[in-house]
Amino acid sequence: MTGGVRLDLLILECVGQVVKTCVEPRCKDMPIWDGGLRDVMAEKLKEVGISSEPVTIVHVARAVGILGPDPDVIVVNPPRKRRVPRV
């Protein structure tokens, strides 16, 4: 399978460019991004559930419904609890 795109790194770089071009010049060129905000944002992305696994075009096609479920993945559903009738 071909390589994919790591969404966490893509988002991190986009936020970094915004901070470096818009925020830092207004703060007298204080190195906010390189001074620690990058690490904070990386942890926040993990916290909100952005995966660090590469996303391929096949993953996207499965998510939007073009392809069916992955045949190599076995999905096991837990058994349902039986309702006991009241007497």
C-alpha positions in Angstrom: 0.0 0.0 0.0 1.3 3.5 -0.8 2.2 6.0 1.8 -0.4 8.3 3.2 -0.8 11.7 4.9 -0.4 12.2 8.6 -3.3 14.5 9.5 -1.8 15.5 12.8 1.4 16.8 11.1 -0.6 18.5 8.4 -2.8 20.3 10.9 0.2 21.2 13.1 2.1 22.8 10.1 -1.0 24.8 9.1 -1.5 26.1 12.6 2.2 26.9 12.8 2.1 28.9 9.6 -0.8 31.0 10.9 0.9 31.6 14.2 4.2 32.6 12.6 2.7 34.9 10.0 -0.2 36.4 11.9 0.3 36.1 15.7 4.1 36.5 16.2 4.5 39.7 14.2 1.8 41.3 16.3 3.6 40.2 19.5 6.8 42.0 18.5 8.3 38.8 16.8 8.3 36.9 20.0 9.0 33.2 19.2 5.7 31.8 20.4 5.5 28.8 18.1 9.0 27.6 18.6 8.9 28.6 22.3 6.5 25.9 23.2 3.1 26.4 21.5 4.0 23.7 18.9 4.4 21.1 21.7 1.1 22.2 23.3 -0.7 22.0 20.0 0.7 18.5 19.3 -0.6 17.3 22.6 -3.9 18.9 22.1 -4.3 17.1 18.7 -3.6 13.8 20.5 -6.1 14.7 23.2 -9.0 15.5 20.7 -8.4 12.2 18.9 -6.5 13.1 15.7 -4.6 9.9 14.8 -0.9 9.8 14.1 -1.4 7.0 11.6 -1.1 7.9 7.9 -4.4 8.2 6.1 -4.4 6.8 2.6 -6.8 7.3 -0.3 -8.2 3.8 0.4 -9.1 4.9 4.0 -10.9 7.9 2.6 -12.7 5.8 0.0 -13.9 3.4 2.8 -15.0 6.3 4.9 -17.2 7.9 2.2 -18.7 4.6 1.1 -17.0 4.1 -2.2 -15.4 0.9 -0.9 -16.9 -1.6 1.5 -15.4 -2.7 4.8 -11.8 -3.9 4.9 -11.8 -7.7 4.3 -8.7 -8.1 6.4 -10.4 -6.8 9.5 -12.7 -9.0 11.6 -15.4 -7.2 13.5 -16.6 -8.9 16.6 -19.8 -7.6 18.1 -20.4 -8.3 21.8 -23.3 -10.5 22.6 -26.5 -8.7 23.5 -27.9 -9.0 27.0 -31.0 -11.0 27.2 -34.0 -9.4 28.9 -35.4 -11.4 31.7 -39.2 -11.1 31.8 -40.7 -9.9 35.1 -43.1 -12.1 36.8 
